[in-house]
């Protein structure tokens, strides 16, 4: 194989010598460079690589404009190949790769007293290598970087220029990236911590668009590996928004997005890609935004990838929003073929939405609040997060996963899982132990939000607030009799909305609402009533679900439930006037509940066959017994609530005025 490759290398050199004097040499030289780069990416012998690097150095030395002006994408690929070989375990290969990389910097500097392009490409290549490849040797790469630094310091021709200082800056940045790599290797088994670290690195490059883009794509790759398609799609949307932000400075085309603000309908988080700070770089600077993605074609590619990831995640409504950005670009380019493909995919996406009866066919995720307590957690101590786990993940599953991971890390005797969801008093915890508290949480919406969150997708997208409930009694027990059962609702607000570019998000605000026993009863009855209404009006009808809900509402075994609630809270008018409205609200809840039971029974009667008629009669008998028992309780009104609504200041015998007021006569 080595002999064959060396023959190919000789042939390439003959081609270069032959066409160097011709006018149309650029395209052929580009092909030669591609062939060299491809051979560097394959498993080659040490002998071949030495000759290959020598040929590459000669080519770049003879035709520097080929890399730095025409084949700019090849420059990025060459930097990546050279860096990979700089981490080789064979010292000979490292020496040649290091020499090639140094000469690349030197030639770029000699063209314009700056090697910004190579500097950016090398940094991006290392970021990409670190984020995606686990089989390079960090120690050998550090040695190669030290050799490059020595070359720069001992280069007599450029000693009086800024070149040695620029090389030093570059090597320092590369060492920083390698330090992040060490941390990433430590957290390979902790996916949340790994993504958090990559997120932190990407955030550090907020003012360097090329590098931030590289790390966002690294994150997208990691999410895809873990089948987190929604998060992968978000990384790609953020990448597209970042490209759009800088592309709008470079290109004045009306059909292109004006910046990341165009992507707000896809994600409310995307505004963090805005290029508004004072230290944001200009895309006109040499080496900035020079990658293949900072073009119209690059933007289109990122958006197409995002649409594909959203589709795999079952988020078809988000696919539509992505295509709203893409369609004007293809329309402006009169690309009928691409438009036909997009509209075909949109039809497919909306068909899937239409054919889903309830939305449960595509569950988007389960959420848990996770709190870390103890100095052993380091930065995580006293931090609270909301974790997004795959659909239908049970509390026991995430507990087992986190307990297993941190138990192995700290020792099983050191880690303890707090089983309840009560507020944690750190002073009462053993300082030598590590504690985790895990609680299932549900998305929380205010009443005004519900008018816009109509579909199942609406209720599971762009989520920032979550809620969990903790039952308690005043004497410290979790559960008690109906009249002593309180409930604490805890509402958490996260720093960003789910889905995001990571699967756990910090909790930044927490508020608590305490429900009194009668308020707990009101909430329980409202929930039962909603379940009945949903089961009754479900389309298509689900007889099994309807009968299950009916049995839970009027069945003989559970008659005690609603009836006992009414007897405890409605048998007497409360002495405290503050409870009048709650008493009245519960009374109205029971009226609504009995009406819904009647509707559900009527619906069930229309669905059953002859074999279930006796069961239907039994349900109806139970319902009538329940209704008779409730009747005297729910018909009792509180007189104080029906007093004069407006004070009467004058007694004019006006029929119309009297009819507008409720008065004690």
C-alpha positions, 0 to 999 in steps of 0.5 A, spaced: 500 500 500 505 504 501 508 503 494 502 504 491 501 511 495 508 513 493 507 512 486 500 516 486 504 522 490 509 522 485 504 522 479 501 528 483 508 532 483 509 531 476 502 534 475 503 540 479 510 541 475 506 540 468 501 545 469 504 550 473 505 554 467 498 554 464 493 559 465 487 554 468 492 551 473 487 553 479 482 547 478 487 542 477 491 544 483 485 544 487 484 537 485 491 535 487 490 538 494 483 534 495 487 528 494 493 530 498 488 531 504 484 525 503 490 521 503 492 524 510 485 522 513 486 515 511 491 510 515 498 511 512 505 508 513 510 513 517 514 513 510 508 515 506 506 521 511 513 524 511 513 524 503 506 527 503 507 532 508 513 534 504 509 535 498 504 539 501 509 544 504 512 544 497 505 545 494 503 551 499 510 554 499 509 555 491 502 557 491 500 560 497 494 564 494 491 557 493 489 556 500 488 563 503 484 566 497 481 560 493 480 554 496 479 556 503 475 550 505 481 546 504 485 550 509 480 548 514 481 541 512 488 541 512 489 544 519 484 539 522 489 533 518 495 536 521 493 537 528 490 530 528 497 528 526 500 532 531 497 528 536 500 522 533 504 517 538 510 516 532 515 522 533 517 522 526 510 524 524 509 529 529 515 533 527 513 533 520 506 535 521 508 540 526 513 543 521 507 543 516 503 547 521 508 552 522 510 553 515 502 554 514 502 560 519 508 563 517 506 563 509 499 566 511 503 571 516 508 573 510 502 575 505 499 580 510 503 581 516 497 577 520 495 569 520 488 571 522 485 565 517 490 560 519 489 562 527 482 561 526 482 555 522 487 551 527 483 554 533 476 551 530 479 545 528 482 543 535 475 545 538 472 540 533 477 535 534 476 535 542 468 536 541 468 530 536 474 525 537 476 521 543 482 518 540 487 523 540 493 524 545 493 530 548 500 529 551 503 528 544 499 534 542 502 539 547 509 537 545 507 538 538 505 545 540 511 546 544 515 545 538 511 550 534 513 555 539 520 553 539 520 554 531 517 561 532 522 563 537 528 561 533 526 564 526 531 569 525 527 572 519 521 574 523 524 575 530 523 583 530 516 582 527 509 580 531 509 573 529 512 570 535 507 573 539 501 571 535 504 564 535 504 565 543 497 567 543 495 562 539 498 556 542 496 559 549 489 558 546 490 551 544 492 549 551 486 552 554 482 548 549 486 542 551 485 543 558 477 543 557 478 537 553 481 534 560 475 536 564 470 533 558 474 526 559 472 526 566 465 527 565 464 522 559 459 518 564 455 524 566 452 527 560 449 533 563 455 535 566 459 534 559 453 538 555 454 543 561 461 544 560 461 544 552 455 549 553 460 553 558 466 553 552 461 555 547 459 561 551 466 563 552 466 564 545 460 569 544 464 574 541 468 569 536 462 567 531 466 561 528 468 558 534 461 558 538 459 555 531 464 549 532 462 548 539 454 549 538 455 543 532 459 539 537 453 539 542 448 538 536 453 531 535 453 529 542 445 530 543 444 526 536 448 520 539 444 520 545 437 521 541 436 527 544 433 530 537 429 536 540 436 539 543 440 537 537 435 541 533 435 547 538 443 547 537 442 547 529 437 553 530 442 557 534 447 555 529 443 558 524 441 564 528 448 566 529 450 565 522 444 569 520 446 575 525 453 575 522 450 574 514 446 580 515 452 584 516 455 581 510 450 581 505 444 586 503 439 581 501 432 582 503 430 575 503 435 573 508 433 573 515 435 579 518 438 576 524 436 571 530 430 575 531 427 572 525 428 565 529 424 567 535 418 563 533 422 557 533 425 558 540 425 564 545 432 562 547 435 564 540 436 571 542 442 570 546 445 569 539 444 577 538 451 580 536 450 587 540 455 587 545 461 592 544 466 587 543 463 583 538 468 582 532 466 585 525 465 579 520 469 584 515 476 582 519 481 577 516 479 570 518 472 572 521 466 568 519 470 565 513 468 558 514 463 555 509 457 556 514 457 563 514 454 563 507 447 563 504 448 555 502 451 554 509 445 557 512 440 553 508 444 547 510 443 548 518 436 550 517 435 543 513 438 539 518 434 543 524 428 541 520 430 534 520 432 533 527 425 537 529 421 531 525 425 526 528 423 529 535 416 529 533 415 536 533 412 537 526 409 544 528 417 547 529 418 544 522 413 548 519 417 554 523 424 552 520 421 552 513 418 559 514 425 562 514 427 557 508 422 558 503 423 565 502 430 564 500 428 558 495 423 563 492 428 568 491 433 563 488 427 560 483 429 553 486 422 550 484 425 543 486 427 545 493 420 548 494 417 542 491 421 538 496 419 543 502 412 543 501 412 535 500 415 535 507 410 540 510 404 536 508 407 530 511 408 533 517 401 536 518 398 530 516 402 526 522 399 532 526 392 531 524 392 523 524 394 524 532 387 523 536 390 526 543 397 528 542 399 522 547 402 518 541 408 523 541 410 525 548 416 530 548 419 529 555 418 528 562 421 533 567 424 532 574 427 537 579 434 535 582 437 539 588 444 538 590 446 539 597 453 538 600 460 540 599 462 534 595 458 536 589 463 542 588 460 548 584 453 544 584 452 545 592 445 548 593 444 548 586 437 546 583 436 544 576 430 542 572 432 535 568 428 533 561 428 526 561 425 521 555 418 521 555 415 516 560 421 516 565 419 514 572 422 517 578 425 511 580 429 510 573 432 517 574 433 516 581 437 509 580 441 513 574 443 519 578 444 514 585 448 509 581 453 515 578 454 519 584 454 513 588 460 510 584 463 517 584 463 519 592 462 512 595 455 509 596 455 510 603 456 517 602 451 519 597 444 519 600 437 521 596 432 525 600 425 521 598 420 527 600 419 534 596 419 538 603 424 544 603 431 542 605 434 545 611 442 544 609 444 545 617 440 539 619 444 535 613 451 531 615 456 535 612 460 529 610 455 526 606 452 528 599 445 529 598 440 529 592 433 531 592 429 528 586 422 531 585 417 530 579 415 536 576 409 538 571 409 544 566 405 550 569 401 555 566 397 561 568 390 562 566 391 567 561 397 563 558 392 557 556 388 561 551 394 561 547 396 554 549 391 550 546 394 544 542 398 538 546 404 541 542 403 548 545 403 545 552 409 542 551 414 547 548 417 553 550 416 551 557 420 555 563 415 554 569 414 548 572 410 546 579 410 540 584 405 539 590 407 537 597 401 535 601 402 536 609 399 537 615 400 542 621 402 537 626 408 535 621 405 529 618 404 528 610 397 526 610 391 527 615 384 527 615 380 531 609 379 537 614 387 538 616 390 536 609 394 542 606 398 542 600 404 546 598 405 548 591 412 550 589 412 554 582 419 553 579 422 558 573 428 556 569 433 561 566 431 558 559 425 555 556 425 547 554 427 544 549 434 548 549 441 546 547 442 542 554 437 537 557 438 541 564 437 548 566 438 552 572 432 554 577 432 561 578 426 563 581 422 559 586 415 561 589 410 557 594 403 557 594 399 554 600 392 551 599 388 550 605 384 544 606 377 547 603 382 549 597 385 542 596 378 540 596 376 545 590 382 543 586 381 535 587 373 536 585 375 541 579 380 535 577 375 530 577 370 534 573 375 536 568 377 528 567 369 527 566 369 532 561 375 530 557 373 522 557 366 524 555 368 529 549 374 525 547 373 524 539 374 518 537 370 516 543 374 511 548 369 507 552 374 504 556 377 510 558 370 513 560 367 507 564 374 508 568 373 515 570 365 514 571 367 508 576 372 513 579 366 518 580 360 514 582 362 507 583 360 504 590 367 503 592 368 511 591 362 514 593 365 515 599 370 520 596 366 526 593 360 525 598 365 525 604 368 531 601 361 535 601 360 532 608 366 535 611 366 542 608 359 543 606 355 540 612 355 547 615 356 554 613 363 556 616 364 561 621 370 565 618 367 570 613 374 569 609 371 562 607 365 564 604 367 564 597 371 558 598 365 554 601 360 557 595 366 555 590 366 548 592 358 548 592 358 550 585 364 545 583 359 539 586 354 542 581 358 542 575 361 535 577 354 532 578 352 535 571 358 532 568 357 525 571 350 525 568 353 527 561 358 521 562 352 516 563 348 519 557 355 518 553 356 511 556 349 509 554 350 510 547 356 507 546 355 500 550 353 493 547 347 489 550 352 485 554 353 491 559 346 494 560 346 491 567 353 495 568 350 501 566 344 500 570 348 499 576 352 506 574 346 510 574 343 507 581 350 509 584 349 516 581 342 517 583 344 515 590 350 520 590 346 526 587 340 525 593 346 525 598 349 531 595 342 535 594 341 538 601 349 540 601 349 543 595 343 547 595 344 551 601 347 558 600 350 563 604 345 569 605 351 573 606 354 572 599 347 575 596 347 582 600 346 588 596 352 589 591 351 596 591 350 601 597 343 604 595 344 612 597 337 614 595 330 611 594 327 613 588 322 609 585 325 607 579 323 600 577 329 599 572 334 602 578 331 597 583 332 591 578 339 592 577 341 591 585 340 585 589 337 587 596 335 585 603 328 586 603 
